[in-house]
Amino acid sequence: ITTATAGSQSAGTTIFRVIFPHAVIDEDDFSNLQIMHTPINELVTKFKIQYLRKPEDNSKYAKTSEFTNTTTRTNYNIEDEKVKEIKNDFDKVGTLTTNYFNYYNHLIGEPRVKVAMDLVNPSFYGIEVGDIIRIFTNKKAPFGKNWRNLYFIVTQTTRTLGKLSISAFEIY
């Protein structure tokens, strides 16, 4: 989009508009869809986050917060806790620590859908690692999820003549 009039930007300034997802891929655009999920034994069920680093001793922290994901442990019958220990050098009051848990628990504390497929529609050959995509298919999504609500980040691409193979991980 190029601005036509001077406003908050000068005339002629190029403004880039990012639209998510970059691509909506339906069943006519891919073949060989493989649906997986993150292994249950790799789900993090407890976070121990140390924060408020003591300036006199770089290796010590004044506070530790522990967060347990009991829902994941109960729903998937996980007996052994998988603990992730984090040293948060930037947090002074605990707010960043709570935000860290909320963000990463969503990604590595709950099962996520992983997909791999071959794209056969050349209009999607520009997809790169890091692009956000959506997939529409009649196949049933794992964990009772709905494909229309799933967004994926492309984690791997492999290009061959007439085909682009991708792998993607559910992010939200």
Secondary structure as GFF3:
##gff-version 3
##sequence-region A 1 172
A	DSSP	beta_strand	23	26	.	.	.	ID=ss1
A	DSSP	beta_strand	30	37	.	.	.	ID=ss2
A	DSSP	three_ten_helix	40	42	.	.	.	ID=ss3
A	DSSP	beta_strand	46	53	.	.	.	ID=ss4
A	DSSP	beta_strand	61	68	.	.	.	ID=ss5
A	DSSP	alpha_helix	70	75	.	.	.	ID=ss6
A	DSSP	beta_strand	83	87	.	.	.	ID=ss7
A	DSSP	alpha_helix	95	108	.	.	.	ID=ss8
A	DSSP	beta_strand	113	119	.	.	.	ID=ss9
A	DSSP	three_ten_helix	122	124	.	.	.	ID=ss10
A	DSSP	beta_strand	132	136	.	.	.	ID=ss11
A	DSSP	three_ten_helix	142	144	.	.	.	ID=ss12
A	DSSP	three_ten_helix	147	149	.	.	.	ID=ss13
A	DSSP	beta_strand	152	160	.	.	.	ID=ss14
A	DSSP	beta_strand	163	170	.	.	.	ID=ss15
###
